[in-house]
Amino acid sequence: MKGLAMRYYLGIDAGGTKTFVLIGNESGRILGFGQAGAGNYEAYGIEPAKQEIQKAVSSALEEAGLKLSDINGIGLGIAGADIPEDYVMLEEEIFTPIFGSIPRCFRNDSMAGLRGGTKHPYGIVIACGTGCVCAGKSKDGKEARVGGISEDFGDKVSGSSIGQEGLKAVWRYRDKIIGYTKLVDKFLERSGCKDVDELFYKMYKHNLTYLDLQPMAKLVFDAAYEGDSIACDILEWGGRYLGEMVNACARILDMTRYPFDVVMAGSVFKGISPVLKDAMTTVIHRECPLATPVMPVYEPVVGALLLGMELDITINENIYNQLDTDLDIFQKKHKVILKVSRQ
């Protein structure tokens, strides 16, 4: 009778490195958590992605003591769902075979990041880490996305590009185009090279690669925090463009004159220097003066769960309070991060 008396929901955040699954009930109780490898088909293919998603779902169901048939709604935040054809293909190849006719809300992972990032059911998320994407939802339910495909299709700023700009500054110093920058010492220390010429030749001969120097973006943030003007210029360049992405999304959604949260998700926003966030905020406030940049409340898997719950219930403060309590427990139990900050 338990399945008849209570409604249960499942949220999935499937990315290029990991898949997280949460199961909860209509009161906000968290009942099960599962994790597996990459659930993004672009990483290793359709069948491996399907297997990883199934693995994470099975683990969460087992911990919750439920069967898939007990689930009343599913929220899907899926990396690699970029164009309409992707959604059709993923439904046919992965989600219909696994979930059948269970009601579900299927979105790109950026929308799960937005829903988990703020306790409002609307707003804009700017997610910047390895790549970058901006997505939003208005109060009237209209959705939009800006960027997030690749640099070949217009993307410009990411943790990768910020790090690469930092390294380019080192090469410009070597060629005497610019003066000394603390980025020189940062990259030499990271690489173990004695001077810039050694670093140059090792990279030129592919004895060192970008991968050996990661995370390069952190070096730029560290140098900017120490007052390096060239590193600050790089972060200001990045922040201004991220702000333009947010403004474009707000214009599409007719949100520029209304208050909303701008959720700052991804590793770039965890950098020690505030220069990038400050530059981004300045640009945003030129067009969206009532926007409020915020760090996320929850991880995207919680956002996916909320998307599933909102298929037939409204999330109230009591549900959020229960979520907060149980997420603390499950974070410690599974040694994962599910809550990012408090709002």
ROLOLUM-928830 format. One record per residue (C-alpha): residue in three letters; chain; x, y, z; residue number from 0. Coordinates in steps of 0.2 Angstrom, whole numbers, padded with zeros to 4 digits, always signed. Layout:
<rs>
  residu  chaine     c1     c2     c3  num
     ALA       A      X      Y      Z  NUM
...
</rs>
This chain:
<rs>
  residu  chaine     c1     c2     c3  num
     MET       A  +0000  +0000  +0000    0
     LYS       A  +0015  +0011  +0002    1
     GLY       A  +0016  +0015  -0016    2
     LEU       A  -0002  +0020  -0017    3
     ALA       A  -0002  +0031  -0002    4
     MET       A  +0014  +0041  -0006    5
     ARG       A  +0020  +0048  -0023    6
     TYR       A  +0038  +0046  -0028    7
     TYR       A  +0050  +0055  -0039    8
     LEU       A  +0067  +0052  -0047    9
     GLY       A  +0079  +0065  -0053   10
     ILE       A  +0094  +0061  -0065   11
     ASP       A  +0109  +0072  -0069   12
     ALA       A  +0119  +0064  -0083   13
     GLY       A  +0135  +0072  -0088   14
     GLY       A  +0152  +0068  -0097   15
     THR       A  +0160  +0061  -0082   16
     LYS       A  +0147  +0055  -0070   17
     THR       A  +0128  +0052  -0067   18
     PHE       A  +0119  +0056  -0051   19
     VAL       A  +0102  +0050  -0047   20
     LEU       A  +0091  +0055  -0032   21
     ILE       A  +0074  +0048  -0027   22
     GLY       A  +0062  +0057  -0015   23
     ASN       A  +0044  +0058  -0011   24
     GLU       A  +0031  +0072  -0012   25
     SER       A  +0035  +0079  +0006   26
     GLY       A  +0053  +0081  +0001   27
     ARG       A  +0061  +0066  +0010   28
     ILE       A  +0076  +0059  +0001   29
     LEU       A  +0075  +0040  +0000   30
     GLY       A  +0089  +0035  -0012   31
     PHE       A  +0105  +0040  -0021   32
     GLY       A  +0114  +0032  -0035   33
     GLN       A  +0129  +0036  -0045   34
     ALA       A  +0138  +0029  -0060   35
     GLY       A  +0150  +0035  -0074   36
     ALA       A  +0147  +0046  -0089   37
     GLY       A  +0128  +0047  -0094   38
     ASN       A  +0132  +0059  -0109   39
     TYR       A  +0131  +0048  -0125   40
     GLU       A  +0144  +0060  -0133   41
     ALA       A  +0157  +0054  -0121   42
     TYR       A  +0157  +0035  -0125   43
     GLY       A  +0141  +0031  -0135   44
     ILE       A  +0123  +0027  -0133   45
     GLU       A  +0124  +0010  -0126   46
     PRO       A  +0137  +0014  -0113   47
     ALA       A  +0127  +0030  -0108   48
     LYS       A  +0112  +0019  -0106   49
     GLN       A  +0121  +0006  -0095   50
     GLU       A  +0128  +0020  -0083   51
     ILE       A  +0111  +0028  -0081   52
     GLN       A  +0103  +0011  -0078   53
     LYS       A  +0116  +0007  -0065   54
     ALA       A  +0114  +0024  -0056   55
     VAL       A  +0094  +0022  -0056   56
     SER       A  +0095  +0004  -0050   57
     SER       A  +0107  +0009  -0035   58
     ALA       A  +0095  +0023  -0030   59
     LEU       A  +0079  +0012  -0031   60
     GLU       A  +0088  -0001  -0021   61
     GLU       A  +0092  +0011  -0007   62
     ALA       A  +0075  +0018  -0007   63
     GLY       A  +0067  +0001  -0007   64
     LEU       A  +0056  +0005  -0022   65
     LYS       A  +0053  -0002  -0039   66
     LEU       A  +0053  +0008  -0055   67
     SER       A  +0035  +0006  -0056   68
     ASP       A  +0033  +0015  -0040   69
     ILE       A  +0040  +0031  -0048   70
     ASN       A  +0027  +0044  -0052   71
     GLY       A  +0037  +0057  -0061   72
     ILE       A  +0055  +0059  -0067   73
     GLY       A  +0066  +0074  -0070   74
     LEU       A  +0080  +0072  -0083   75
     GLY       A  +0095  +0084  -0084   76
     ILE       A  +0105  +0077  -0098   77
     ALA       A  +0121  +0084  -0106   78
     GLY       A  +0122  +0082  -0125   79
     ALA       A  +0104  +0086  -0127   80
     ASP       A  +0107  +0101  -0138   81
     ILE       A  +0095  +0101  -0153   82
     PRO       A  +0077  +0093  -0155   83
     GLU       A  +0084  +0078  -0164   84
     ASP       A  +0095  +0074  -0149   85
     TYR       A  +0079  +0073  -0138   86
     VAL       A  +0070  +0062  -0150   87
     MET       A  +0085  +0050  -0152   88
     LEU       A  +0088  +0049  -0133   89
     GLU       A  +0070  +0046  -0129   90
     GLU       A  +0070  +0032  -0142   91
     GLU       A  +0087  +0024  -0138   92
     ILE       A  +0088  +0027  -0119   93
     PHE       A  +0073  +0034  -0109   94
     THR       A  +0058  +0025  -0117   95
     PRO       A  +0067  +0008  -0115   96
     ILE       A  +0071  +0011  -0097   97
     PHE       A  +0056  +0021  -0091   98
     GLY       A  +0042  +0017  -0103   99
     SER       A  +0027  +0029  -0100  100
     ILE       A  +0032  +0036  -0083  101
     PRO       A  +0029  +0055  -0085  102
     ARG       A  +0045  +0065  -0086  103
     CYS       A  +0052  +0082  -0089  104
     PHE       A  +0067  +0080  -0100  105
     ARG       A  +0079  +0095  -0102  106
     ASN       A  +0097  +0099  -0105  107
     ASP       A  +0108  +0098  -0090  108
     SER       A  +0109  +0117  -0089  109
     MET       A  +0090  +0118  -0085  110
     ALA       A  +0093  +0106  -0070  111
     GLY       A  +0107  +0117  -0065  112
     LEU       A  +0095  +0132  -0065  113
     ARG       A  +0081  +0123  -0055  114
     GLY       A  +0094  +0117  -0042  115
     GLY       A  +0103  +0134  -0042  116
     THR       A  +0088  +0144  -0035  117
     LYS       A  +0073  +0141  -0025  118
     HIS       A  +0063  +0151  -0038  119
     PRO       A  +0055  +0141  -0052  120
     TYR       A  +0062  +0154  -0065  121
     GLY       A  +0079  +0164  -0068  122
     ILE       A  +0094  +0162  -0078  123
     VAL       A  +0109  +0150  -0075  124
     ILE       A  +0127  +0154  -0082  125
     ALA       A  +0137  +0138  -0081  126
     CYS       A  +0155  +0139  -0084  127
     GLY       A  +0168  +0126  -0082  128
     THR       A  +0176  +0115  -0095  129
     GLY       A  +0163  +0123  -0107  130
     CYS       A  +0150  +0136  -0105  131
     VAL       A  +0131  +0138  -0107  132
     CYS       A  +0118  +0150  -0102  133
     ALA       A  +0099  +0145  -0100  134
     GLY       A  +0084  +0153  -0093  135
     LYS       A  +0066  +0151  -0089  136
     SER       A  +0053  +0166  -0087  137
     LYS       A  +0039  +0167  -0074  138
     ASP       A  +0027  +0162  -0088  139
     GLY       A  +0037  +0146  -0092  140
     LYS       A  +0046  +0152  -0108  141
     GLU       A  +0063  +0144  -0109  142
     ALA       A  +0079  +0149  -0119  143
     ARG       A  +0097  +0144  -0121  144
     VAL       A  +0112  +0154  -0127  145
     GLY       A  +0128  +0145  -0132  146
     GLY       A  +0134  +0128  -0125  147
     ILE       A  +0138  +0119  -0141  148
     SER       A  +0156  +0123  -0145  149
     GLU       A  +0169  +0136  -0149  150
     ASP       A  +0166  +0132  -0167  151
     PHE       A  +0148  +0138  -0165  152
     GLY       A  +0152  +0154  -0156  153
     ASP       A  +0156  +0149  -0138  154
     LYS       A  +0170  +0160  -0131  155
     VAL       A  +0173  +0159  -0113  156
     SER       A  +0176  +0143  -0102  157
     GLY       A  +0188  +0137  -0089  158
     SER       A  +0199  +0130  -0103  159
     SER       A  +0199  +0146  -0113  160
     ILE       A  +0204  +0157  -0098  161
     GLY       A  +0218  +0145  -0094  162
     GLN       A  +0224  +0145  -0112  163
     GLU       A  +0223  +0165  -0112  164
     GLY       A  +0234  +0164  -0097  165
     LEU       A  +0247  +0153  -0106  166
     LYS       A  +0246  +0164  -0121  167
     ALA       A  +0252  +0179  -0110  168
     VAL       A  +0267  +0169  -0105  169
     TRP       A  +0271  +0167  -0124  170
     ARG       A  +0269  +0185  -0127  171
     TYR       A  +0280  +0189  -0112  172
     ARG       A  +0293  +0177  -0120  173
     ASP       A  +0292  +0187  -0137  174
     LYS       A  +0293  +0204  -0127  175
     ILE       A  +0276  +0209  -0133  176
     ILE       A  +0271  +0212  -0115  177
     GLY       A  +0280  +0215  -0099  178
     TYR       A  +0282  +0203  -0084  179
     THR       A  +0267  +0195  -0077  180
     LYS       A  +0265  +0184  -0062  181
     LEU       A  +0258  +0171  -0074  182
     VAL       A  +0275  +0167  -0079  183
     ASP       A  +0280  +0161  -0062  184
     LYS       A  +0263  +0152  -0060  185
     PHE       A  +0266  +0142  -0076  186
     LEU       A  +0284  +0138  -0073  187
     GLU       A  +0280  +0131  -0056  188
     ARG       A  +0265  +0121  -0062  189
     SER       A  +0276  +0114  -0076  190
     GLY       A  +0292  +0111  -0067  191
     CYS       A  +0302  +0120  -0080  192
     LYS       A  +0317  +0131  -0075  193
     ASP       A  +0313  +0145  -0088  194
     VAL       A  +0300  +0151  -0101  195
     ASP       A  +0311  +0144  -0115  196
     GLU       A  +0311  +0126  -0108  197
     LEU       A  +0292  +0128  -0106  198
     PHE       A  +0291  +0133  -0124  199
     TYR       A  +0301  +0119  -0131  200
     LYS       A  +0293  +0106  -0121  201
     MET       A  +0276  +0111  -0126  202
     TYR       A  +0281  +0114  -0144  203
     LYS       A  +0288  +0096  -0145  204
     HIS       A  +0272  +0090  -0136  205
     ASN       A  +0282  +0084  -0121  206
     LEU       A  +0270  +0094  -0111  207
     THR       A  +0252  +0097  -0115  208
     TYR       A  +0238  +0107  -0109  209
     LEU       A  +0232  +0092  -0099  210
     ASP       A  +0249  +0092  -0089  211
     LEU       A  +0246  +0110  -0084  212
     GLN       A  +0228  +0109  -0078  213
     PRO       A  +0219  +0117  -0070  214
     MET       A  +0226  +0132  -0079  215
     ALA       A  +0212  +0143  -0075  216
     LYS       A  +0216  +0142  -0057  217
     LEU       A  +0233  +0150  -0061  218
     VAL       A  +0225  +0165  -0069  219
     PHE       A  +0213  +0167  -0054  220
     ASP       A  +0228  +0166  -0042  221
     ALA       A  +0238  +0179  -0051  222
     ALA       A  +0223  +0191  -0052  223
     TYR       A  +0220  +0189  -0034  224
     GLU       A  +0239  +0194  -0031  225
     GLY       A  +0236  +0210  -0041  226
     ASP       A  +0243  +0205  -0058  227
     SER       A  +0235  +0217  -0071  228
     ILE       A  +0237  +0205  -0086  229
     ALA       A  +0228  +0191  -0076  230
     CYS       A  +0214  +0203  -0071  231
     ASP       A  +0212  +0209  -0089  232
     ILE       A  +0209  +0191  -0094  233
     LEU       A  +0196  +0188  -0081  234
     GLU       A  +0188  +0205  -0085  235
     TRP       A  +0187  +0199  -0103  236
     GLY       A  +0179  +0183  -0098  237
     GLY       A  +0167  +0191  -0086  238
     ARG       A  +0161  +0204  -0099  239
     TYR       A  +0157  +0190  -0111  240
     LEU       A  +0148  +0179  -0098  241
     GLY       A  +0137  +0195  -0094  242
     GLU       A  +0133  +0197  -0112  243
     MET       A  +0127  +0179  -0113  244
     VAL       A  +0116  +0182  -0098  245
     ASN       A  +0109  +0198  -0106  246
     ALA       A  +0105  +0189  -0122  247
     CYS       A  +0095  +0176  -0113  248
     ALA       A  +0086  +0189  -0103  249
     ARG       A  +0081  +0198  -0119  250
     ILE       A  +0074  +0182  -0127  251
     LEU       A  +0064  +0179  -0111  252
     ASP       A  +0058  +0197  -0109  253
     MET       A  +0066  +0198  -0092  254
     THR       A  +0077  +0213  -0092  255
     ARG       A  +0065  +0224  -0082  256
     TYR       A  +0061  +0211  -0069  257
     PRO       A  +0070  +0204  -0053  258
     PHE       A  +0078  +0186  -0055  259
     ASP       A  +0092  +0176  -0049  260
     VAL       A  +0107  +0173  -0060  261
     VAL       A  +0114  +0156  -0055  262
     MET       A  +0133  +0155  -0056  263
     ALA       A  +0137  +0137  -0059  264
     GLY       A  +0153  +0128  -0063  265
     SER       A  +0172  +0129  -0058  266
     VAL       A  +0175  +0146  -0065  267
     PHE       A  +0165  +0154  -0052  268
     LYS       A  +0174  +0146  -0038  269
     GLY       A  +0190  +0155  -0042  270
     ILE       A  +0198  +0165  -0028  271
     SER       A  +0198  +0182  -0037  272
     PRO       A  +0182  +0192  -0038  273
     VAL       A  +0187  +0201  -0054  274
     LEU       A  +0177  +0189  -0066  275
     LYS       A  +0161  +0190  -0056  276
     ASP       A  +0162  +0208  -0054  277
     ALA       A  +0165  +0212  -0072  278
     MET       A  +0150  +0200  -0077  279
     THR       A  +0139  +0208  -0064  280
     THR       A  +0143  +0226  -0071  281
     VAL       A  +0138  +0220  -0088  282
     ILE       A  +0122  +0212  -0083  283
     HIS       A  +0116  +0227  -0073  284
     ARG       A  +0117  +0238  -0088  285
     GLU       A  +0102  +0229  -0095  286
     CYS       A  +0095  +0219  -0081  287
     PRO       A  +0097  +0231  -0065  288
     LEU       A  +0086  +0220  -0054  289
     ALA       A  +0096  +0204  -0058  290
     THR       A  +0105  +0196  -0043  291
     PRO       A  +0120  +0184  -0046  292
     VAL       A  +0120  +0170  -0034  293
     MET       A  +0130  +0154  -0030  294
     PRO       A  +0119  +0138  -0032  295
     VAL       A  +0108  +0132  -0018  296
     TYR       A  +0109  +0114  -0024  297
     GLU       A  +0118  +0103  -0036  298
     PRO       A  +0110  +0099  -0053  299
     VAL       A  +0104  +0082  -0048  300
     VAL       A  +0093  +0090  -0035  301
     GLY       A  +0086  +0102  -0048  302
     ALA       A  +0082  +0087  -0059  303
     LEU       A  +0072  +0079  -0044  304
     LEU       A  +0063  +0096  -0042  305
     LEU       A  +0058  +0096  -0061  306
     GLY       A  +0051  +0078  -0059  307
     MET       A  +0041  +0083  -0043  308
     GLU       A  +0034  +0099  -0052  309
     LEU       A  +0026  +0088  -0065  310
     ASP       A  +0011  +0087  -0052  311
     ILE       A  +0015  +0096  -0036  312
     THR       A  +0021  +0114  -0031  313
     ILE       A  +0037  +0115  -0021  314
     ASN       A  +0034  +0124  -0005  315
     GLU       A  +0045  +0129  +0010  316
     ASN       A  +0041  +0114  +0020  317
     ILE       A  +0047  +0103  +0005  318
     TYR       A  +0063  +0113  +0004  319
     ASN       A  +0066  +0112  +0023  320
     GLN       A  +0064  +0093  +0022  321
     LEU       A  +0076  +0092  +0007  322
     ASP       A  +0089  +0102  +0016  323
     THR       A  +0088  +0091  +0031  324
     ASP       A  +0089  +0075  +0021  325
     LEU       A  +0102  +0081  +0009  326
     ASP       A  +0114  +0084  +0023  327
     ILE       A  +0112  +0066  +0028  328
     PHE       A  +0114  +0059  +0011  329
     GLN       A  +0130  +0070  +0008  330
     LYS       A  +0138  +0063  +0023  331
     LYS       A  +0132  +0045  +0019  332
     HIS       A  +0138  +0045  +0001  333
     LYS       A  +0152  +0057  +0002  334
     VAL       A  +0146  +0068  -0012  335
     ILE       A  +0141  +0086  -0013  336
     LEU       A  +0122  +0089  -0015  337
     LYS       A  +0120  +0106  -0007  338
     VAL       A  +0131  +0120  -0013  339
     SER       A  +0126  +0135  -0002  340
     ARG       A  +0111  +0141  +0008  341
     GLN       A  +0099  +0155  +0002  342
</rs>
